[in-house]
Amino acid sequence: MTTDVAQKILIVEDEFIIALAVRRTLEGFGYKVAQASSGAGAVEMAAASQDISLILMDINLGEGMDGTEAARQILLQRNVPIIFHTSHSERAMVEKVRAISRYGYVVKNSSDFVLRSSIEMAFELFEAHRKWRNREESLLRAEGIAEFGSWDLDLKSGVFTVSDGATAIYGKDSDDLSHEAVQSVPCAEYRARLDAALKGLVEEGRPYALGFEIVRPSEGGHAFIYWRRNTGA
């Protein structure tokens, strides 16, 4: 991966010597670097400097706010990848920070290769998440414009989910929509094809993707809806 020199990393570390060593390492990788020596300072800097692309967060920051709380407060204000950089390697600590940020956990004194790879992977994961969010937002906009929706049934877990577009089409809250409810409203001319698709899914695991019309329960009008197999089933 080629480092984008415009990317800036915020180091949050209360030990000056450690912070200086990490700064030199990151600058050697081609990153711009900012520093904060406390949790409160990190929260303030992250909010004020929107050009910060990633945060390398120590957990123990002396008196006051620790790194985990600083990370929580930062993530309430903006979406930014946070890697915890700490001397703690206990399983309990790893599990604790995993609930806050899933972008990485690097033990201090790890090799430069491990640190650099962790940062690059965090950037790649963050970009993948950004693209996924954009696709989801585009789908929601498309659903609103085209007035279509979708639902998923996971055959392994039995979990039934509907999109915002589908709830708007049905005129009901998602809590009021069940698998049985959506099966009951397709127009008659689609019923045989839908039953065959569902039977193939249940008995053979055969995927399907079908578009059809329904009678909208709320006022009796017609609407278009799309069925597909949950690829995770």
Steps between C-alpha positions, in 0.01 A plus 500: 500500500633844410467744787294811430716780642187709557385256769553629852521277807433625852723336762343500848777417745588649841861373501705759310785266400261236367298762314814641341620156388162413350479838329835448331394153391173622349668792326744249358201318352396823328213605727437842647482485879321689776535431873286512813618403845162456671156358430335841524759647266441220250124559499549873447759455224297232317197730495696805387723334239286331238809413297598234758455171314581251778566500874766292673365489854679396818270361769676616818536878481577584860250699705169591347330347200651174375532395138185288490279786617677744268432265210131477590464877514684548171280245323190682622621807310647354183571177317875432503703178529661453842781255570582434863875510563572365846724288716198291607466167323255324734196343336262696724650830383486397135131409538429829675639718222354280225156622604616857436701472180562206269777666305790349691698441814879525494721415795776751566849387399354307207712522188467791260363251247216400734416863575508605136295200388242564772461862388469408135242230575302747712493748212389227258227379735379855560481563125306176451256608771465842336415345164250265664328792676486693173339203327246468779419871482468480122262205535287688750484802268411274207229331705352835588504623139383178335274392787638149526621291791644163600501246781731219607428171675800318646401133499765403755412758764141570401577872507266701278602854404342762277641814343361847568360498149306181569344636820390809307346284228308291751404800710601323821786508748766233459388344831159435345641330190565126510597243240142373499361852460702581189420161346129570522479815286651429152255531212347168394683474167837486681400249769599176323842634399570629851392174664728304264794729578450467876462122475825477302673713762378300798543152350809545281661824616444640150543880485245724338436864412144593410317824442121510531201713591321501832172639623602763752332409832469859618267626228461220246716657229762308301878529549816332371721297732809283458579165660846345517667218685717607794850419370616437856244221550 
